[in-house]
Amino acid sequence: MNGRHQQRRPQGTPHRRPQRDPVRVLAFEALRAVDERDAYANLVLPGLLRTAEREAADEGRSFDRRDAALATELVYGTLRNQGTYDAVIAACVDRPLREVDPPVLDVLSLGAHQLLATRIPPHAAVSATVDLARVVLGEGRARFVNAVLRKVAAHDLDGWLERVAPRYEDDAEGHLAVVHSHPRWIVSALWDALGGGRTGVEELLAADNARPEVTLVARPGRATAADVAASLPDGSTEPGRWSPYAVRLTEGGDPAAVPAVAEGRAGVQDEGSQLVAAALAAVPVEGRDERWLDGCAGPGGKAALLAGLAAGRGARLVAVEKQPHRARLVGRALAGNPGPYQVLVADGTRPVWAPGSFDRVLVDVPCTGLGALRRRPEARWRRRAEDVRGFGPLQRGLLTEAVAATRTGGVVGYATCSPHLAETREVVDDVLARVPGLELLDARPFLPGVPDLGPGPTVQLWPHLHGTDAMFLALLRRTS
């Protein structure tokens, strides 16, 4: 963890109910939850927003969509740009950042984001942040916040980057790390996976910092993309770019409020994840095609899509998840599927089924999640390079057992939401070298219409090229 995560909130830090600005207090509380409890903003923020709306209604004041939008921007913008803001703040304080109390650093980062990346006037940004500091930190620390933010306000973002980022010519990875707010090791890993020169990696890093669209999936047999779009106001949706099951929400909002989502006929799922599941289902297999397996099914998005596709062909999906609470999520996602299915709480590396039992097997393996940094920006500050090595044995074990579970002539899909070469091609190459009777298929024809898929045979999707998470897919046929 980075410096701000190495300390906890000192005992006695005031937590008074906000009197002036519930939006900024909410944003601060979300950042503290991310820091103190290792929470994810996309999980903690909706609950905080609902609480703020209830409290406002009880007190006879408003907390409307604009307030929610500002709170969301403050939280996600601060998390995405934390590395850049840390470099700026470090230039404005007289001590190492690790010696600044984490709650103070969170307030400073919120202020820096308003000053450097929003249209809020500088004087208003400083004033509002100092008021926040008085409420959540106390008067003494508020004076420190005021002094630091006045220094931050002396330059705009470009001016600060010229001062705090190394020159690209002297330290290319260091420059990109500060300018695009990614740890250096992630910059290096993404650059290696992407290949090419400066332009491509800068576009990728910038895409990681862009607000992602909310994409829905219409679950086959329960709804079509046209059904989902027709239930929403005109102009609020667009079709998916590549997946025939995708609907993009152009105006954002709470997807849980979409009728098809509330009824389970649709779900929230990145288009890259939809493509991975659809590609596995599209590979031709000779003979029997009756039993499909999702070997890492939680939380259930791909399983629900696969189950619907399987039902349309008279096949049955077995969805396997090791963690009971995630298995319950899978069960909810599959409830209402038009065909038969089964949810098992089991470990995919210790199968409870006979070898060769399945015609199609998908393993979307646990990984570092470097492909979804735009959705979970805090993950980039939690992960370390050594985490990649830690996932390796599990990823190889899951793929090896997926192959063993597949009958001769059947197909295996290996997927991961990471472009890191050690989690993608290296895993597949290792298993191909160790396990006989496998053929690596060209996955590109099974993603029809999707451009920029590279030389194959595996597929790597990219946020800046495809508008999806950076999903990786390899398709393998069991030949003996």
N, C-alpha and C positions, 0 to 999 in steps of 0.2 A: 504494500500500500504506500501511497505517497505521503508527504510530510503531514498534511492535514489529517490523515487517518491514523497517525501514530499516537495521538493524544486523544483523550476523552474530555467531555465537558467538565470543567472543574465544579466540584460541589459548591452549591450556593449561587450559581449563575441564575439571575432572576428569570422567571418565566411568567411575566404578568400578562394578563389578557390584553390584546392590542386595543388601544383607544383611538388611534388615528387611521391606520392603514392596514386593514385586514388582508389585502392582496399581498403586500410585501411580507407581512408576518407569516402568511401561509407559505410563501415561497421559501422563507427562512426555515420553517418547520420541515418542509420537504427536504431541503438540503441537509438538515441535521439528521433526519431519518436515514438518508442515503449514507451519511458519514458514520453515525453512531451504530446503526443496526444493519449496515450493509444491505439496506433495502434498495429496491429498484424504483426509480421515479415513476415509471409507467404503471407500477402496482400501487405505490403509496399515494400518488397525486390524486387519482379519482376520489378516494375516500376523503382526503382533505378538502377537496372542492365541494363534495356533498355536505360535509360538516359545516363549511363556511356558508353554504346556501341556507341550511337549516337555521344556523345561528342568526344570520341576517334577517330571515323571516320572523324569528322569534322576537327580535329587537326592533322590528318595524323599519328596517332599512333594506336597501337593495344590494344584491350581489348577482350581477347579470352576466351575460355571455362575454361582454367586454372585460369584466373583472377576471373571469375564468381564463380568458385568452391571455391577458397580461400575466397572470400568475404562471400559466403554463410556459409562456415565452421566457419569463425570468428564470424558471427552474431549468428548463432544457437548454436555454442559451448559456446559462452560467456553467452547467455541467459540460456541454460540448466544448466550450472555450476555456475550460479551467486551466489548461497548460499555458495558454497565451496570457491569461490574466495573472497567473502565478508569476510569470516572468516580469510582467509590468509592475505588480505589487512589490515584488522583491526589489525592484529598482527604486521604490518609494519608501521603504522602511529601513531602519538602521540596525536590523538584526536578521538572522536567517529565518526563512519562513517557518521552519520547524519549531521555532521559538515563539511564534504567534499562535495564540490559542485558536483551535479550530473553529469555534463559533464566531470569533472575530474575523477570521479569514473568510468564512462564508459570507458574512455581511459585506466585507470589502469586495469580494468577488461579485456579489449582487450589484453593488454600486459600480464596479468597473464595467459590468455588462451594460448597465443603463447608460453610462458615459460613453462607451466606445462602440456599442453595437445597436443602439436604439435611437429613435428620434426624440427621446425625452430631452428637453433643454438641460444643459449642464447644471445650472443652478438648482433646477427642480430635482435632478437626479441626486445631487449631493445632499440637498435638504431632506428629501424623502428617506435617503439611506441613513442619515444621521438620526432622524426621528426614529427609524426602525432600531438603530443601535441603542437609543435611550430606552426603548421599551424592552428589548430582549437582552441587552448587555449591561445597561447602567450608564450613568452619566460619565464616569471616568473613561470608560472604553469608547463612549461616543465621541469624546474629544479626540482620541487617537484616530478613530475612523474619519472624522472630519479633516484632520490634518493630512492623512494619507490620500483621501479622495481629492483633496484640492491639488495635490501633486499629480495625481492621475489625470485630472481635468486639464492639465497644462498642454497636453498633446492629444491629437486624435489617434485612431488605431494605427493608421499608416505611419504616423510620426513615431509612435512607440515601437512598432516593429522594426523600423530603421535603427532604433536605439538598442533593442534587447535581443533581436534575432541575429545569429551569426550570418555572415555573408554566405550566399549559396556557393560561391566560388571557393570559399575556405572550408566550409563544412556543410555539404549538401543536406545530409540527413538531419543535422542539428537545425539548419534553417527551416526545413519543412516541418520539423517537430514543433517549433515555436510558432511559426506562421499559421499552421493548420491544426495546432493543439492536439497532437498525438504523441505518445511516448516514442522516443527514438527507435526502440526495438521494433515497435509496430510499423513505423515508417519503413524500416529496413525490410521487414517480412513482407509487407504489402508490395513493395517495390520489386522484390525478388519474384513474387508470385505473378505480378502483372507483366514484368519485363518492360522493355522499351525505355524511353528517355523521361525527361522531366515533365513534359506536358501531361502524359497519361497519369502519372502518380499524383500530380497536383490536382487533376480533375477528380481522381478517386478520393483523395483526402478531403477535398471540398464537398464532394457528395456525401461523405460521412457526416459532415457538419450541417447538411441541409435537413429541413424538417421533412420526414417521410410522409407519403400519402397514407391514408387509411384505405386498405383494400379488403374487400369482402370476397368470400368464395360461396357460390351457390352450390349446395350439396346435391349431387346427382340423385335423381329419384325423388327428391323432396322439393327442389326449386330449380329454376333456370336463372341465368344471369339477367335475362329480360324480365322475369317475374320480380326479382329483387329490385331492379331499377324502376320498374313500373310502380312499385309501392312507395317510392320516394318522390319528393317534389321535382318538377322539371328543372333541369339545369344543375341539380345537385349531385349528379353521378356522370361518370363516363365509363365506357367499356374498358375491360382490361386491355393492356397492350398486346399480350401474347397468349394468355390463358383464356379459353372459352368460358371458364367458370367465374372469371373475375369481374368485379364491379368496383370502380374507384370512387370514393366519396370526395368530390371536388371542394366541398365546403367544410370538411372536417366534421366536428361534432362527435357525440357519444355513439359509437356503433351499437352499444347495447340497446339504444332506443329505436333501432331499425326493426320493424316488425318481424322480418324474416329471421333476424338474429335472435330476437327474443323468443321466437317459436322454435329455434333449433334448425330451421331449414337452410340457414346460411351461417357463416362464421367469419371471424376476422382471420385472414391468412395472407401473408405476403405472396405476391405473384410468383416469386422464385420457388417457394415451397410447393405451390400448386403445380408448377411445371415439373418438378422432380417426381411427384406422385403420378402425374399424368403420363410422364415418359415411361416409367416402369410399366404402367398398364398398357402402353401402346406397343411394347415389344412383342412380336409374334412368338408364340410357343406352339410346338407341334403336340398333338394329342391332348391329353387331359389339361384342363384349365379351371380347376374347381376349388383349390385351396390357396389362399393368399395369406402372407404373414407380414405384419408390421412389427419388427423386433424391438423397436425403441419408440413406442407409440405416444408417450406423454408429450404435450398435454392433449393431443388428439386431433389436431388439424389435418395432418396428412392421413391419419387413420380414417377420419370421416369421409374424406374425398375418395380414398381407396375403397372403403366399404360401399359407397354408392356406386362406384364404377364396377366393383365386383358383383353387386346385386343385379346390375343390368345385364350381366352375362351368366347369371345363375351360379355364381361362385360365392364362397364364404370367406370372410376375413377373420383371422385371429389376430387380435391386437394385444401386444405384450408390453407391460411396463413394470419395472422393478419396484418403484416407490408407490406404496398404496394410495397416497393422496393424489398423485398424478394419475394413477389408474382410475380413480374416481372421476377425474376430469375427462379421461378418455371415454368412460362410460356415458357421461353426459353428452359428449360430442356425438357419440354413436346412437344415442337414444332416438328412436324414430326412423332409423335406417330401414329402407324398404325390403332388405334381404337379411339373411341370417348373419350373425357375427358372434364373436366371443371375445371377452376381455379377460386376460390372465394377469395376475400379479406374479411375475417370474423374472429371472435373470437371464438375459439373452446369451450370456456366456456359459450358462449351465442349463441347457435346454431340457424341457420336460416333455418334448415330443421326439418321435423317432426320426433318425436321419432320413433325408429324402422325402419328407412329408408334404412339402409345399411346391407349388408350381411357380409362384412369384414371391419374392422376399425383398422387403425394404428394410434397411437399417440406416436411419438418420442418427448418427452416433453423437454422444456427448462430445463437446469440443470447447475451445476457448471462446467461441462466439464472436470472433473478429469480423465475421461477415455481417453482423447486425449492429455495428457500433452507432449507426444513425438512430436506431430505436432504443438502444441502451447505452447512451454515451458514457455513463459512469463506469461501464465495464472496462474501458480502455485504461482507466487509472487503477483498477483492481488487479488486472491480469499482470503476470510477469512472464518473461521469456521461458523460465523453467516450467511453467504450467503446461507448455506445449509437450514437453517430454513426459509429463505426468499422465496425459491423456493417451499417449501412444499405445501402451499395452492393451488398454481397454478397447481402443478403436480396432486394433488388429484382432483381438479376441472376438469382438462382435462380428466383424466381417468373416472371419474364419468359420464361426458357428453358423452364420447366415448361409454360407456356401454349403456346409454340411446339411443344413435343413432343406436344401433345394434338390429336387429330383433331377436326374439326368435329362437335359433338354430344357430345364427351367431357367429362370433368369433372376439375378440378384441385382438390386440397386444399392450402391453405397453412396450416402449423401452426408454432407456436413455443412453447417453454416459458418464456415471458415475458409478463406482462401490460402491459409498458410500451407506451404508445400509439405511440411512435416505431418499435416493432418489430412492431406488430400492425396496427391500422386504418390508420395513415398509410402503411405499405408497400402495403397492398391498394388504398387509394384512389389512390395514385400510379400503380400499374400499371394500374388501371382507366381512369385518365385518359389514359394514354399508349398503351395497346394496344387497338385496336378489336376488335369482335367478341367481347366478353366480357359475361356476365351473372352478377351476384352472386346466388347462391342463398340462400335462408333455410336456414341449417344446423340450426336447432333441431329440425325434425321428424325429423332423422336421428340424434338422441340421445334416443330414446323413453324416457319415464319420468324423465328428469333434470329436476329443478325449477330455478327461479331462473336461467334462462338469459337474462334480460333482454329487451330489445326486438328483438334480432336486427338485421340478418340474420346477422351473425357471432356466434360463441359464445365466451365467456370463462368458463372454469371457475375455481373458487377453492377454496383449502384449507379456509376456514372455512365455506363453503356446501356444498361437494360432497365434502370429504374427499380431494380429489385435488391433484396439482400444478396450478399456475395455467396450464393449457394454453389456447392460443388456436387457433381454427379458423375459416377462411373457405373456403367452397366456391364455385367458379366454373365456369360452363359455357362451353365454346367454341362460339359461335354461328356463326362464319364464319371 
